[in-house]
Structure formats: structure tokens, C-alpha cells
Amino acid sequence: MTIFGATGDLSRRMLLPSLYGLHSENLLPQRMRILGTARSELDQAGFSHLVATSLNEFVPAAQRNDATVRSLLERIDYQPASADDDASMASLVAKVDALRNGDVLYHMSTAPKFYGPACQALAAHGAAGAGTRVMLEKPIGKDLASAIAINDAVAKAFDEERIFRTDHYLGKEGVQNLIALRFGNALFEPLWNARHIAQVQITVGETVGVEGRGDYYDESGAMRDMLQNHLLQLLCLVAMEPPARFEPTAVRNEKIKVLRSLRAINASNVSTESVPGQYSAGASNGVAVPGYAEELGHSSRTETFVALRAHVDNWRWSGVPFYLRTGKRLPSRSTEIYIQFRKVPYSIFGGPAAADMQPNGLLIRLQPEERIEMELMSKTPGLDRQGLRLSQVALDLDFHEEFANARKRIAYERLYLDAIEGNSTLFVRRDETEAAWQWVDAILDGWRDAGMVPKPYPAGTWGPSATVSLVDRLGHTWRE
Ligand code: BG6
């Protein structure tokens, strides 16, 4: 495995700790070597030091031991290289050849503009042939045109079957559990359609601000950073038809149909269907925090929050709003999918119970904890002299309790093993990325053409007040 951008933030926080986790459980192929590469002119000792300090910082103490760190370090080498410096790429390829003892997986954990040049340099030096694969981090570009350019450039070196586009949400246990819930149970499918579902909400809330990533984030914003990829992938998994098999082509064929069924949001309807926001000064976890512009040091029109009302225009979902929202500096870190069923067609209960009646809901919570909750109506205990009362109760499946012995893994552990084995079911195909960009581009262009700029919201709140009217218009409320 060769990791480009091996000294970067993602590598230190997620990739190296994932490799540690897999190595500590003997899950990596015995002969697998790990080669780090980046522009930094580090020697072997310098990189080993970076790996060791990263593991110290980002692997929980209870899972870490010195002997395992040492044995992982024995697998690891470093070779500086830069995609635009051909001599350095030649040296990198020589190093890969010297270490190679089977297939090679390249992981591009760099800015996307380097994917094309790096892949083409590998091909030019004969290092992109049979038995090699490449993993690409999101975002693939910043709009449809740049995504096509990157995909074209990478395709000159690797064919699609050997390209693994990462969306780390697909590596999360909870996201795969959504697939298990839908297709491992007979219970839900008969209800999983517009006849029985009134609305779907997908929320990815973060309490953090831009965390020193201002340069990247200000060019990107919530739409490109989160919605184009993570939220649309979740939407696909909720809305797709049952694939015939849990394998790459079948699953991805169903996801692309959902993306292509999304009703366009553009200049004509963007002001009623979307709410961009940007946090101003406020409080996060009880601590005063500055606004986005203050953090950046200059004013900006980048959205740190977005809420949308999406529609999947097909037979299954006709008329069901899919509300999507994501943002930085929200009140809590929570990723959840909420499915609200329709009301009972007729209430047999008169008196106060009629007002107690709530529609059933299914909550699939992915973060911070994994939980599935079914909201049902139940009789409130009592003798009912004033009439029967109902209360909403939750059937709650808490995975931490149920699977208490399972270690909480980093999404990349799963994704790395799948890519090593060549299984791309949980990776994003070219057409999916491009269809997602096409849909998102129309919204971004719509904001520009309609002169919409992000509305302020105080840090620590659920976005601008217009977010409430977005759902209120159809008689819905956000689940909070
Ligand atoms: C990344 C985004 O893809 O996902 C970040 O670039 C975001 O801005 C992160 O913070 C959220 O991931 P997770 O796994 O913490 O929900």
C-alpha cells in the first residue's frame, strides 16, 4: 500500500490509526508493506516518528501497546515525492517496485488536483498496470466539470474497476446497518414507500467549526464538503430499490437511479427549497466561539450550513419530501435518519387520546452512538376515567449494549480491507459522483443567479430560522 499525503491530517487522524487497528488484529495481508509518501523530505526515522506520535495521539490508550506499534513500524517505509516532479515520482516507483510482493493499492489522500497528475506519473513509470488499484478521497473536484476532468485523467491510468472512490460514511458500521435493516428484515419493505411514509429527514450535525481547514473549507462549504457526498449517499441507501445482490454493480446501479431521479433545484425554486447559512458568534458546548468570518479573518459568502427539501421523483417516493441538513457549529454532533410514517387513517379513540396521537417514526442514529428506535403509540397507564390517554414510546435497540464486546472501528479499517480485496461495493462509482455534482451544481448556480447568500445563525443553534419554515410549509417539524 502506498499512501500519498501520508504526513497530512487525514493520514494522522484516521489512516494510520486504521492500519494500526487492522495490524493489531492480524487482519492485514502478512506480506503487506506500507509506503508513505508526501512532499516533506523526511527520512525513515522522521516518518516513523510521525507515525508513532500520530498513533499516540489518535489511538485510544486502551487499544495501544508499544510492541504492536513497533511491529507496525517494521512494515512502514517512506519516500518523498511530488506529483509534478517527475524525478521524484521515478524514485517513488523504484521504491514501490523494490517493496512490491503482490498487488499494490495506492491511496490518494491529497488535494484532488494531484489525483490526475499522480496517477498519470505512475502510469508513465509503468506502475499502474495489472494488480494495481487506486483509492481516491472525496471531494472529487469542486463541480461537475472539475470532477469530469479528474475522472478522465485518472481513467487514463486506471480502468474504472481499479478505481475506489472513498466516501468514508459508507465505511461506517451504522451506515452498513441501514442496509442490513432494510434488506435483512421483511418488516419494513411493505411500508417503505410514499403510501406509508410522510417524510424523511437526514441530519449530519457537527459542533466543530472549520478547525484550521479554512483555506479548503472556504472554497468548498457545506454543500460541496458534506452534502454532495455523505448526505446524498445516505439518501441513496434510504431510497434505493432492493439490489439483487450485495455486490458492487447491483448496489451501485440502484444508487445511481436515485441520484438521477432527484428533482432539480435551480434558480426557479432554490429560494423555497433550500436554506444556506453561515455561523456567527455564539456558543459551542457552553463555550463562547467566534463566527466563521472572524475565524477566517475576512468576510465570506461560503455556507457552513445547508438545509434542502429534496424529492425523489419515482413511483416509490412520489410526493415524499426528503429534508437534508448539515452544518458546522450546530448544537450537537449527531448523524441521524428519521423516517416518519403517515398517521393512522382514522382514530377510534375519541376524547383526549385523539390529540395524543402521533405518527410512528423510525430513527436510525449513526453518530455519536449507534441506535435504532421505533416510535410507537402506547396506552398511558391509568384507569382512564377522563378517557383513554396515549403516549409515544420508543422501542430502542442500542448497539453498544447489544454488541458490547465489538470494538468501535474507524470507517477506513473496513474500506482498506475491502479495497485490498478488490471489493468496491462500498465505494462510489464514477457516474454516481458526477450525477451528484450535476444536482449540486444546479443548486449552487441557483443561489448565485437568485442572489442568495448564506443567512447568519448563531453558533450553537440549528441553522437560520428559515430552516424551520422549510419543513413547516408542508406541516412538518424537524426532529430534535
Ligand atoms: C469530512 C468533511 O468528509 O467529514 C469534514 O470534510 C467533516 O468537514 C467530516 O467534519 C465528518 O465526518 P465524521 O465521520 O466525523 O462524521
Boltz pocket constraint, residues with backbone or C-beta under 6 A from the ligand:
constraints:
  - pocket:
      binder: B
      contacts: [[A, 206], [A, 225], [A, 226], [A, 335], [A, 367]]
      max_distance: 6.0
